[in-house]
């Protein structure tokens, strides 16, 4: 495990000098795949084939199934990327034989047998990250605190779009245990937002260090997948150059 601060050394834009050409992006809770647009455009300009999963956020099994469907469509080795709750999803789905490496973007990384909820134990609460849970058990981020807790470094317009396009998550997903943690067998990278107000910073660093990830720290909010798309893209490109190609 190593830790560096952004920016990091990466291939130049437009370069096709990479060992893994496929990238699959997995969004987290309270969001959809549209936030990955900047990463998508950056990586496709470099010659990567990028696919974006649209998680239903109804259960861990459903989100893993949605990710697996996209992985099945890849024509070779793939870097699997997850943001936030998407980290739990890629931890489970990443055992897929086409996955050559994992990238966690301010993401959760449970171990085998652990739930997402257990990752919060022993770490500080984040008061600006407020979830409103309905009678049906689905949660939305509180609109009044959304920008402060999720995307404080985004423009007002971008934060408003993220707020208004939220997908609610079934809160029961946080109690579902991972059956096999892919990071125990696959090379792993992590991009951590040092100004993240959704997760305790110590929690993010702990999970990334435990997984053996090569860590890149960047000054950003929890929405770094959008606000720091260049740095996130650079780390994905580094993973693609470094990972040993997986089984076809």
N, C-alpha and C positions, 0 to 999 in steps of 0.2 A: 504494500500500500504506500502511495506517495501523495503528497498534497502540494498543489501549486495554486497560484493566484492567476486569474485570467488577465491578459490573454495568454494562450498557450500556443506552442509550435504546431502548425497544421499544414496540410497541403494547400497550395495556392488555388484560388477559385478557378474552376474549369479543368482542373487536373483530373485525369482518369487513372492515376497511379494509386489504385487502392486494391486490396485483396478481396474485400467483401463489397459488393455493389448494391445490395438491397438493404433498405432501412424501413422498419415498421414503427410508427409512432402511436403511442397509447395515451389518451388523455386521462385526467383524474376526475374527482368528484366535482360537481357544480359547474362543469364545463363540457364542451364538446370538441370535436376535432378541428374546428375552424381556427382555434388559437395557434395551431401549428403552422399556419400559412407561411410565416417568415422562415421557419426552419425548412419547410418543404421547398420553397423557392430557392433558398440558399443551396441546399444539397442537390436539387435537380440541376442547377446551373453547374455544379461540379461533376455531373455525370452519374449521380446515384439514381436508383429507382426507388422512389419513396411512396409508401402506402400509409394511410391513416385509418386507424380503427375508430369506429363509433360505438363506444360502450353503452349498453342500455342502463347500466348502474342499478340493476335490479337484484343482482346477487353476484358473489365472487365467481360462481360456476358459469353464470351467463356471460360475464365480462371475459372470462378466460376462453369460453367457447367462441365469442366474437373475435377475439385476438387470434385464436387458433385457425379460424376460417381464413383470415388474411394471411397468416403464416403458410398455410397449405398452398396458397396461390403463388408464393414466391418461387422463382426459378433457380434458386441456389442459396448459398449461405447469406445470413441476414443478421443485421444488428437490430436488436429489439430495445426500444426506448420507452420509458414510462415516466409520467409526471404525477407527483402526489399519490393519490390512491392507485393510479396506474402502476406505481412501483410494486404494490402487492400483486396486481394482475400479472405483470411480467415476471415476477418471482415464481408464480405458479405456471404460467404459460411458457416460460423460457426454457423448460425442459424439452421443448419441441426440437427434433433433430436438425432443423434448418437454422436454429439460432446459434450464431458463432460468438456473440458477446452481448452484454447487457449494459445499458446506460440509464442511470437513475437521475432524474432531474428534480431536485428537492422532493425526493420520493420516499415512500415507505418501503422497507425491506425486511419483512418478517423472516424468521428462520423456519425450518421444517417443524410443524406442529404448533406454531405460534399463530395467534390472531393479530389482525391489524390493531385492535384496541389495546393489546398488551404492549405495543410499542410506546404508548404514551405513559406507561407506569414509571414513576420516579422522575418525571420531567415536569417542567413548569407549564402552567396553563397559559394560553395566549388570549388575553381578554378582548382583543380587537377582532378575533375570528369567532363570529357568533352564528350558530346554526339554529334556524327556526324549524322545529319538527312538527309535522302535522299529525292528525289523529290516525292517518294511515301508515305512519312510521317512516315517511319520506321527509328528507330535510333539504331546505334551501338555505343559502347564506343570507343573513339579514341584509336587506337592501341599504339600510342607513349606514352600516359599518362595512359594506362590501369593499369599497376602494381601500379603506385603511387596513383591512385585514387580509386582503387578497392581492391587490394590484396598486399599491400606493405610488409606484413609479411609472404607472401608465398615464396617458393623457386622460382627461375627464371623459372624452368621447369614447376612447377604447375601454376604459373601465366601465362606463355605462353600458356598452355593448355586451361585455362579459357578464355584467350583472343581469341584464335583461334577457340574455340567452341561456341562462342557467338550466342545466338538467338536474332535477332533484335526485338524490341518492337514497336508496333503501338503507336506513341506518343499521339494519341487522347485518349488513355485509361486514361490519367491523368486528363481528363476533365469529366469523368463519375462519377456520384454521387453514394454513397452507399445508398441503400434503407433502410437497418436496420443494425445497428452496433451490432454484436454478443457479443462484449465485455461488453455491457451494461447488459447482462443477464447471461454470462458465466464467471467462474473464469479464471483469466488471469495472465500470467507470461511474463516477458520480459528479454531477454539477450541483453545487449547493449555493443557494441565495443567502448571503450573509445578513441581509435585512429582511429575511422571511418572518412574517408576523402570523403565519398560519401554524407553523410548527416551532417548538423550542429549538434553537440553534444547536444546543447540546444533544438533543435527540437526533437531529439530522446527521451530525458528525459521528455520533455513536453508531448509528445504523450503517453508514458508509464505511467506517473503519472496520466494523465487525465483518462486513462482506468482503473485505480485502480490496475495495475499490481504489482506483487511482482518482483522487479527488481534485476537482477544480473549484475554487471558491470565487464567487463573483458578487459584487455589490448589486443587489436586486431584490425585488419583492418575490412573493410566492409565484407570481405570474411571469417568472423569468423565461419560461418557454416562449413567451411572446415578446417581452421587453428586452431580453438579452438573447434573441434568436441567433445572432452571429456567434456568440460564445458557445451556446448549446450546439450549434451546427459544427463548430470546430472540434468539440470533444467527440461528437459522433463520427466525424471524419477520422480522427485519431484512432478511435476504436475500430473503424473499418480497415485501417491500414495495419493495425496491430493484431487483431484477432485471427486465430487460426481458422481457416474455412471449415464450416461444419459439414456434416453429411448432406448430400444433395437429396 
